[in-house]
Amino acid sequence: MNITQQINDYISTIAEPKQSEIETLHRHVIQLFPTALLWFFDGKDEEGKIISNPNIGYGCYTIQYTNGKMKDFYRIGISANTSGISVYVMGLENKHYLSDNYGKTIGKASITAYCIKFKSLKDVNMHVLEEILKERLRID
């Protein structure tokens, strides 16, 4: 099954109204970055154990682990969670970057080192979220 089909299948399993909001956000990212590499992570590790919610990913960067190993991963991820939507901003070196630069303008969202969580799209300032997406998904 190709990645687009996996993404569509994932979105179809999400209950409304989150389903429509994830679909809207996904389509918006695709419109902004039609050539960005698409990812789908089903939330399972190599042994099939669930370790996270499924994620739709966009773009690519290389993670370098302290042991020297490297792995390609997405730059931006979106996922439905129990209370709303999570947007993962990967590859940030400064754990306070998101909160310092966007915490006051993002809207009704909680921000951790690399995650922006909000209940609904209406709670988040879409212009600010789009600015974050553009910054992280610039096509090199």
ChimeraX commands (.cxc) that place a marker at each C-alpha (Angstrom):
marker #1 position 0.00,0.00,0.00 radius 0.5
marker #1 position 1.42,3.41,-0.93 radius 0.5
marker #1 position 1.89,6.24,1.57 radius 0.5
marker #1 position -1.01,8.32,0.26 radius 0.5
marker #1 position -3.37,5.38,0.75 radius 0.5
marker #1 position -1.98,4.73,4.25 radius 0.5
marker #1 position -2.59,8.39,5.13 radius 0.5
marker #1 position -6.13,8.29,3.74 radius 0.5
marker #1 position -6.86,5.06,5.61 radius 0.5
marker #1 position -5.52,6.57,8.85 radius 0.5
marker #1 position -7.61,9.73,8.46 radius 0.5
marker #1 position -10.71,7.62,7.82 radius 0.5
marker #1 position -10.29,5.92,11.22 radius 0.5
marker #1 position -10.36,9.20,13.18 radius 0.5
marker #1 position -13.69,10.19,14.72 radius 0.5
marker #1 position -15.32,13.47,13.76 radius 0.5
marker #1 position -14.79,16.35,14.20 radius 0.5
marker #1 position -11.05,15.57,14.43 radius 0.5
marker #1 position -11.18,13.64,11.17 radius 0.5
marker #1 position -12.22,16.71,9.19 radius 0.5
marker #1 position -9.67,18.88,10.96 radius 0.5
marker #1 position -6.77,16.47,10.36 radius 0.5
marker #1 position -7.85,16.19,6.72 radius 0.5
marker #1 position -8.03,19.99,6.41 radius 0.5
marker #1 position -4.59,20.41,7.99 radius 0.5
marker #1 position -3.12,17.65,5.81 radius 0.5
marker #1 position -4.51,19.20,2.61 radius 0.5
marker #1 position -3.22,22.62,3.68 radius 0.5
marker #1 position 0.31,21.30,4.16 radius 0.5
marker #1 position 0.14,19.54,0.78 radius 0.5
marker #1 position -1.01,22.80,-0.87 radius 0.5
marker #1 position 1.84,24.73,0.71 radius 0.5
marker #1 position 4.48,22.08,-0.05 radius 0.5
marker #1 position 3.34,19.88,-2.94 radius 0.5
marker #1 position 6.84,18.45,-3.44 radius 0.5
marker #1 position 7.57,17.66,0.22 radius 0.5
marker #1 position 8.31,14.03,0.93 radius 0.5
marker #1 position 5.29,12.32,2.54 radius 0.5
marker #1 position 5.62,9.86,5.42 radius 0.5
marker #1 position 3.25,7.68,7.36 radius 0.5
marker #1 position 4.27,6.24,10.72 radius 0.5
marker #1 position 1.77,3.73,12.10 radius 0.5
marker #1 position 2.97,4.25,15.68 radius 0.5
marker #1 position 4.53,0.78,16.03 radius 0.5
marker #1 position 8.14,-0.18,16.67 radius 0.5
marker #1 position 10.08,-2.89,14.83 radius 0.5
marker #1 position 8.42,-5.55,17.00 radius 0.5
marker #1 position 4.90,-4.30,16.26 radius 0.5
marker #1 position 4.43,-2.78,19.70 radius 0.5
marker #1 position 2.44,0.49,19.77 radius 0.5
marker #1 position 4.74,3.28,20.94 radius 0.5
marker #1 position 2.85,6.38,19.74 radius 0.5
marker #1 position -0.18,7.60,17.87 radius 0.5
marker #1 position 0.03,7.25,14.09 radius 0.5
marker #1 position 1.63,10.28,12.38 radius 0.5
marker #1 position 1.50,11.87,8.96 radius 0.5
marker #1 position 4.91,13.31,8.14 radius 0.5
marker #1 position 6.22,15.90,5.70 radius 0.5
marker #1 position 9.71,16.76,4.53 radius 0.5
marker #1 position 12.92,15.04,5.54 radius 0.5
marker #1 position 15.91,15.59,7.76 radius 0.5
marker #1 position 18.60,13.29,9.06 radius 0.5
marker #1 position 18.73,12.43,12.76 radius 0.5
marker #1 position 22.22,11.74,14.06 radius 0.5
marker #1 position 22.22,9.75,17.27 radius 0.5
marker #1 position 24.94,10.02,19.91 radius 0.5
marker #1 position 26.16,6.52,18.98 radius 0.5
marker #1 position 26.87,7.81,15.45 radius 0.5
marker #1 position 23.96,6.10,13.72 radius 0.5
marker #1 position 21.88,8.17,11.36 radius 0.5
marker #1 position 18.25,7.92,10.28 radius 0.5
marker #1 position 16.03,9.91,7.94 radius 0.5
marker #1 position 12.81,11.20,9.48 radius 0.5
marker #1 position 10.11,13.76,8.76 radius 0.5
marker #1 position 10.46,17.46,9.65 radius 0.5
marker #1 position 6.77,18.04,10.48 radius 0.5
marker #1 position 4.29,15.47,11.73 radius 0.5
marker #1 position 0.59,15.70,12.49 radius 0.5
marker #1 position -1.46,13.33,14.55 radius 0.5
marker #1 position -4.81,13.02,16.26 radius 0.5
marker #1 position -4.53,12.57,20.02 radius 0.5
marker #1 position -7.08,11.96,22.77 radius 0.5
marker #1 position -7.69,15.66,23.34 radius 0.5
marker #1 position -7.22,17.09,19.85 radius 0.5
marker #1 position -4.37,17.48,17.38 radius 0.5
marker #1 position -0.59,17.39,17.73 radius 0.5
marker #1 position 1.85,19.03,15.33 radius 0.5
marker #1 position 5.40,17.74,15.75 radius 0.5
marker #1 position 8.24,20.05,14.74 radius 0.5
marker #1 position 11.27,17.80,14.46 radius 0.5
marker #1 position 14.96,18.57,14.34 radius 0.5
marker #1 position 14.98,21.62,16.60 radius 0.5
marker #1 position 18.21,21.95,18.55 radius 0.5
marker #1 position 16.86,24.48,21.06 radius 0.5
marker #1 position 14.11,22.89,23.20 radius 0.5
marker #1 position 12.68,26.32,23.98 radius 0.5
marker #1 position 12.59,27.57,20.39 radius 0.5
marker #1 position 8.88,26.99,19.77 radius 0.5
marker #1 position 7.69,28.40,23.08 radius 0.5
marker #1 position 10.09,31.38,22.96 radius 0.5
marker #1 position 9.25,32.32,19.37 radius 0.5
marker #1 position 5.60,31.31,19.00 radius 0.5
marker #1 position 4.18,30.68,22.48 radius 0.5
marker #1 position 2.51,34.10,22.76 radius 0.5
marker #1 position 1.07,34.14,19.24 radius 0.5
marker #1 position 0.08,30.53,18.45 radius 0.5
marker #1 position -3.28,30.75,20.22 radius 0.5
marker #1 position -4.85,28.24,22.61 radius 0.5
marker #1 position -2.18,25.58,22.32 radius 0.5
marker #1 position 0.31,23.93,24.61 radius 0.5
marker #1 position 3.90,23.82,23.43 radius 0.5
marker #1 position 6.62,21.39,24.46 radius 0.5
marker #1 position 10.13,21.12,23.08 radius 0.5
marker #1 position 8.91,19.87,19.70 radius 0.5
marker #1 position 5.12,19.54,19.90 radius 0.5
marker #1 position 2.22,21.96,19.51 radius 0.5
marker #1 position -1.04,20.53,20.88 radius 0.5
marker #1 position -4.46,22.07,20.47 radius 0.5
marker #1 position -8.05,20.94,20.77 radius 0.5
marker #1 position -9.30,22.28,17.44 radius 0.5
marker #1 position -8.04,24.22,14.43 radius 0.5
marker #1 position -10.18,27.16,15.56 radius 0.5
marker #1 position -8.02,27.37,18.72 radius 0.5
marker #1 position -4.75,27.89,16.89 radius 0.5
marker #1 position -3.57,30.92,14.94 radius 0.5
marker #1 position -3.25,29.38,11.46 radius 0.5
marker #1 position -1.00,32.19,10.21 radius 0.5
marker #1 position 1.50,31.43,12.96 radius 0.5
marker #1 position 1.24,27.67,12.41 radius 0.5
marker #1 position 1.80,28.24,8.69 radius 0.5
marker #1 position 4.88,30.34,9.50 radius 0.5
marker #1 position 6.30,27.44,11.52 radius 0.5
marker #1 position 5.54,25.00,8.70 radius 0.5
marker #1 position 7.20,27.26,6.13 radius 0.5
marker #1 position 10.27,27.66,8.32 radius 0.5
marker #1 position 10.70,23.92,8.86 radius 0.5
marker #1 position 9.60,22.64,5.44 radius 0.5
marker #1 position 11.59,25.00,3.27 radius 0.5
marker #1 position 12.69,22.86,0.37 radius 0.5
marker #1 position 16.47,22.89,0.28 radius 0.5
marker link #1:1,2 radius 0.2
marker link #1:2,3 radius 0.2
marker link #1:3,4 radius 0.2
marker link #1:4,5 radius 0.2
marker link #1:5,6 radius 0.2
marker link #1:6,7 radius 0.2
marker link #1:7,8 radius 0.2
marker link #1:8,9 radius 0.2
marker link #1:9,10 radius 0.2
marker link #1:10,11 radius 0.2
marker link #1:11,12 radius 0.2
marker link #1:12,13 radius 0.2
marker link #1:13,14 radius 0.2
marker link #1:14,15 radius 0.2
marker link #1:15,16 radius 0.2
marker link #1:16,17 radius 0.2
marker link #1:17,18 radius 0.2
marker link #1:18,19 radius 0.2
marker link #1:19,20 radius 0.2
marker link #1:20,21 radius 0.2
marker link #1:21,22 radius 0.2
marker link #1:22,23 radius 0.2
marker link #1:23,24 radius 0.2
marker link #1:24,25 radius 0.2
marker link #1:25,26 radius 0.2
marker link #1:26,27 radius 0.2
marker link #1:27,28 radius 0.2
marker link #1:28,29 radius 0.2
marker link #1:29,30 radius 0.2
marker link #1:30,31 radius 0.2
marker link #1:31,32 radius 0.2
marker link #1:32,33 radius 0.2
marker link #1:33,34 radius 0.2
marker link #1:34,35 radius 0.2
marker link #1:35,36 radius 0.2
marker link #1:36,37 radius 0.2
marker link #1:37,38 radius 0.2
marker link #1:38,39 radius 0.2
marker link #1:39,40 radius 0.2
marker link #1:40,41 radius 0.2
marker link #1:41,42 radius 0.2
marker link #1:42,43 radius 0.2
marker link #1:43,44 radius 0.2
marker link #1:44,45 radius 0.2
marker link #1:45,46 radius 0.2
marker link #1:46,47 radius 0.2
marker link #1:47,48 radius 0.2
marker link #1:48,49 radius 0.2
marker link #1:49,50 radius 0.2
marker link #1:50,51 radius 0.2
marker link #1:51,52 radius 0.2
marker link #1:52,53 radius 0.2
marker link #1:53,54 radius 0.2
marker link #1:54,55 radius 0.2
marker link #1:55,56 radius 0.2
marker link #1:56,57 radius 0.2
marker link #1:57,58 radius 0.2
marker link #1:58,59 radius 0.2
marker link #1:59,60 radius 0.2
marker link #1:60,61 radius 0.2
marker link #1:61,62 radius 0.2
marker link #1:62,63 radius 0.2
marker link #1:63,64 radius 0.2
marker link #1:64,65 radius 0.2
marker link #1:65,66 radius 0.2
marker link #1:66,67 radius 0.2
marker link #1:67,68 radius 0.2
marker link #1:68,69 radius 0.2
marker link #1:69,70 radius 0.2
marker link #1:70,71 radius 0.2
marker link #1:71,72 radius 0.2
marker link #1:72,73 radius 0.2
marker link #1:73,74 radius 0.2
marker link #1:74,75 radius 0.2
marker link #1:75,76 radius 0.2
marker link #1:76,77 radius 0.2
marker link #1:77,78 radius 0.2
marker link #1:78,79 radius 0.2
marker link #1:79,80 radius 0.2
marker link #1:80,81 radius 0.2
marker link #1:81,82 radius 0.2
marker link #1:82,83 radius 0.2
marker link #1:83,84 radius 0.2
marker link #1:84,85 radius 0.2
marker link #1:85,86 radius 0.2
marker link #1:86,87 radius 0.2
marker link #1:87,88 radius 0.2
marker link #1:88,89 radius 0.2
marker link #1:89,90 radius 0.2
marker link #1:90,91 radius 0.2
marker link #1:91,92 radius 0.2
marker link #1:92,93 radius 0.2
marker link #1:93,94 radius 0.2
marker link #1:94,95 radius 0.2
marker link #1:95,96 radius 0.2
marker link #1:96,97 radius 0.2
marker link #1:97,98 radius 0.2
marker link #1:98,99 radius 0.2
marker link #1:99,100 radius 0.2
marker link #1:100,101 radius 0.2
marker link #1:101,102 radius 0.2
marker link #1:102,103 radius 0.2
marker link #1:103,104 radius 0.2
marker link #1:104,105 radius 0.2
marker link #1:105,106 radius 0.2
marker link #1:106,107 radius 0.2
marker link #1:107,108 radius 0.2
marker link #1:108,109 radius 0.2
marker link #1:109,110 radius 0.2
marker link #1:110,111 radius 0.2
marker link #1:111,112 radius 0.2
marker link #1:112,113 radius 0.2
marker link #1:113,114 radius 0.2
marker link #1:114,115 radius 0.2
marker link #1:115,116 radius 0.2
marker link #1:116,117 radius 0.2
marker link #1:117,118 radius 0.2
marker link #1:118,119 radius 0.2
marker link #1:119,120 radius 0.2
marker link #1:120,121 radius 0.2
marker link #1:121,122 radius 0.2
marker link #1:122,123 radius 0.2
marker link #1:123,124 radius 0.2
marker link #1:124,125 radius 0.2
marker link #1:125,126 radius 0.2
marker link #1:126,127 radius 0.2
marker link #1:127,128 radius 0.2
marker link #1:128,129 radius 0.2
marker link #1:129,130 radius 0.2
marker link #1:130,131 radius 0.2
marker link #1:131,132 radius 0.2
marker link #1:132,133 radius 0.2
marker link #1:133,134 radius 0.2
marker link #1:134,135 radius 0.2
marker link #1:135,136 radius 0.2
marker link #1:136,137 radius 0.2
marker link #1:137,138 radius 0.2
marker link #1:138,139 radius 0.2
marker link #1:139,140 radius 0.2
view
